[in-house]
């Protein structure tokens, strides 16, 4: 079981309040991702749940029991750190066994669990090596191994993939998702990478300056972002924001339209403009278009076969049902 | 840009380094040489350097006259005892300063270090009275405590510097893994800091071994270490340079050997925090 409830939790460092009163419930078995730009308080929030930081006020409940003043070791949570935080003087086997040793588990059971975790994570051949002799991906797997042997109520991941190279990151992302499918244990995952958030999460919590901007499934956030911040943060490339006459025409202060929701043609359309930079990804092409009568550059995602070049005059048509309208305060209309 | 090192430049700097090394080492070398001379050769003018009648006579007389092993044993007990006791006290102190620092941590460190600037003789009287009061005069236990206190600021400071190089996340991981504070320090922090702790122990054993002020003032016979052994040759029957040199050589030999074999650790210990 692993249902985690934050009840009016706040955190201040000295006079600086980094987490204003915050309520959040993470359901048992859910994969929740905290996402936001750096300094938004997502790591602090995770550390509050872990017990590595004390809350300034409010209550944290784990499975309806008050855990606010329970030390980290007794919360039944396991954490995977960005730096892996392996014990450099211990072999992989001892690293993975460490939490079990601390729990005074008997030797045979420790060996059984370590072997099981190692086989799940493809670490069997490396059990007698030291962390220093492993690659980044292997180290990360050891860190995950150390977390899973305890069979915790929930896993906490603090940007676990940000030290890995791009290819490895995609692989580990899948491994963690598969692990979640198999264990069905609550996981809380902190990242600044919205692609990780979108691909892994059951539910995303978007944070800014310690505030929750929106909570929802990846597609909810993509389809109905509650405000400009979420609209701009979720989705890649980011949503185009258009102000002025074009926005006023649809009854908004700001009009938002995602690059993939704009059709381009050379014959005719609602808006027109000149192609600036075009980025060819093979499957898609991104056009950065200087729209006529628009202050902003519009990003358009088109099929990889579309062959406009720098300087071409083109026409763009936004999909009417995919337009997002925001008021002057940046909140979604309708 | 790296400076070009020409062979000529290298030869000159090497020669200079050797010359400097020799100058620093010369008094010790002279002491060792003198210990093998007769008393007459030891004070001959002009002094003889290498060409004299080498003799072990002085060592024989010194050993006959005083029980070297007893002094040696006292030195070992006092220097090791004070260092290990100091490390046991300093590890938790340095842990809290390195990993749970407060606004005043830096001030406390400086204040602790500032006690080293106090002339020892300034507190001789109160400490002497305390020693009388508690019956600690001429006891190894008393010296272990005093020398531990004298070196404690250095031990704390050195360990603090080493601990700061250990990433806090690893200790947090230990906490998440269910380690109590004691287990965290015992199983994670201390093994990771072994090189640092080793340099600290080495340096402080040497400092304690060489400590002369307190050992001379607070001991008479029973607990007297090698410093007192040397001092006992410096005056009573007029100066006998050759015997004094033999005693000195016997006193510094163990620590010299220890220092020689642990050069690497020591250099790291003395330059702690300088790199990085």
Contacts between the chains, C-beta under 8 A, distances in Angstrom:
chain1	res1	chain2	res2	distance
A	50	B	176	6.3
A	52	B	172	5.3
A	52	B	175	7.0
A	52	B	176	7.5
A	71	B	175	7.5
A	72	B	172	7.7
A	72	B	175	4.8
A	72	B	176	5.3
A	73	B	175	5.9
A	73	B	176	7.0
A	73	B	177	7.3
A	73	B	178	4.1
A	73	B	179	6.7
A	73	B	180	7.2
A	74	B	178	7.8
A	77	B	176	7.0
A	78	B	176	6.5
A	78	B	177	7.9
A	79	B	172	7.7
A	79	B	173	7.0
A	79	B	176	4.6
A	81	B	169	4.9
A	81	B	172	7.3
A	81	B	173	6.0
A	82	B	169	7.7
A	83	B	167	6.2
A	83	B	169	5.2
A	85	B	167	7.0
A	85	B	169	4.2
A	85	B	170	4.8
A	85	B	172	6.9
A	85	B	173	3.8
A	86	B	170	7.6
A	86	B	173	7.8
A	87	B	170	6.6
A	87	B	173	7.7
A	87	B	174	7.6
A	87	B	188	5.9
A	87	B	192	7.5
A	88	B	170	7.8
A	88	B	192	6.5
A	89	B	191	4.5
A	89	B	192	5.8
A	89	B	194	7.8
A	98	B	174	7.5
A	98	B	177	5.3
A	98	B	179	7.8
A	98	B	187	7.8
A	99	B	176	8.0
A	99	B	177	3.8
A	99	B	178	5.4
A	102	B	177	5.6
A	102	B	178	3.8
A	102	B	179	5.1
A	102	B	180	8.0
A	102	B	183	6.3
A	103	B	178	5.6
A	146	B	173	7.7
A	146	B	177	6.9
A	150	B	177	7.6
A	150	B	178	7.7
